[in-house]
Amino acid sequence: MTRASSPCIRVCILDPETGLCEGCGRTREEIGRWYRLTEQERLRIMAELPERMRQAFAIQQDKAE
């Protein structure tokens, strides 16, 4: 049996402003249904996470400055 792909790095903090996990970039909904998704769906979401994190947290940094 193969293990499901996951971007989790065990830094599970949901940012109240973006709604994203600060560790992996997934939404609460994505985290909750992760193991019900197909591997293809998980890989698609994982491919989006780096850009999602850049955009979401760059916006927050701009607000702080």
C-alpha contacts under 8 A as a table, 3 or more apart, distances in Angstrom:
res1	aa1	res2	aa2	distance
4	A	35	Y	7.32
4	A	39	E	6.74
5	S	39	E	7.00
5	S	42	R	6.85
5	S	43	L	7.27
6	S	42	R	7.42
6	S	46	M	7.76
7	P	24	C	5.66
7	P	46	M	6.63
8	C	11	V	7.47
8	C	23	G	6.89
8	C	24	C	5.48
9	I	12	C	7.94
9	I	23	G	6.05
9	I	24	C	6.56
10	R	23	G	6.91
11	V	21	C	7.85
11	V	22	E	6.90
11	V	23	G	4.65
11	V	24	C	7.60
12	C	21	C	6.03
12	C	22	E	6.82
12	C	23	G	5.96
12	C	24	C	7.95
13	I	21	C	5.31
13	I	22	E	5.52
13	I	23	G	6.86
14	L	19	G	5.92
14	L	20	L	5.40
14	L	21	C	4.28
14	L	22	E	6.06
14	L	27	T	7.95
14	L	28	R	7.56
15	D	18	T	5.63
15	D	19	G	5.20
15	D	20	L	5.51
15	D	21	C	6.08
15	D	22	E	6.27
16	P	19	G	5.39
16	P	20	L	7.83
18	T	56	A	6.39
19	G	27	T	6.00
19	G	28	R	7.17
20	L	24	C	7.97
20	L	25	G	5.13
20	L	26	R	5.40
20	L	27	T	4.75
20	L	28	R	7.05
21	C	24	C	5.62
21	C	25	G	4.77
21	C	26	R	5.45
21	C	27	T	6.28
21	C	28	R	7.46
22	E	25	G	5.82
24	C	49	L	7.27
25	G	49	L	5.67
25	G	50	P	7.68
25	G	52	R	6.86
25	G	53	M	5.67
26	R	30	E	5.89
26	R	31	I	6.31
26	R	49	L	7.12
27	T	30	E	5.15
27	T	31	I	6.25
28	R	31	I	5.17
28	R	32	G	6.13
29	E	32	G	5.09
29	E	33	R	6.31
30	E	33	R	5.40
30	E	34	W	5.60
31	I	34	W	5.15
32	G	35	Y	7.96
33	R	36	R	5.31
33	R	37	L	6.52
34	W	37	L	5.44
34	W	42	R	7.15
35	Y	38	T	7.75
37	L	40	Q	7.99
37	L	41	E	5.92
37	L	42	R	6.32
38	T	41	E	5.16
38	T	42	R	6.31
39	E	42	R	5.04
39	E	43	L	6.12
40	Q	43	L	5.17
40	Q	44	R	6.20
41	E	44	R	5.10
41	E	45	I	6.31
42	R	45	I	5.23
42	R	46	M	6.08
43	L	46	M	4.96
43	L	47	A	6.14
44	R	47	A	5.23
44	R	48	E	6.69
45	I	48	E	5.20
45	I	49	L	6.47
46	M	49	L	5.23
46	M	50	P	7.89
47	A	50	P	7.08
48	E	51	E	5.91
48	E	52	R	6.13
49	L	52	R	4.91
49	L	53	M	5.96
50	P	53	M	5.24
50	P	54	R	6.22
51	E	54	R	4.98
51	E	55	Q	6.12
52	R	55	Q	5.32
52	R	56	A	6.01
53	M	56	A	5.19
53	M	57	F	5.80
53	M	58	A	7.91
54	R	57	F	5.64
54	R	58	A	5.64
55	Q	58	A	5.29
55	Q	59	I	6.23
56	A	59	I	5.48
56	A	60	Q	6.74
57	F	60	Q	4.98
57	F	61	Q	6.25
58	A	61	Q	5.05
58	A	62	D	6.23
59	I	62	D	5.13
59	I	63	K	6.44
60	Q	63	K	5.13
60	Q	64	A	6.37
61	Q	64	A	5.12
61	Q	65	E	6.52
62	D	65	E	5.42
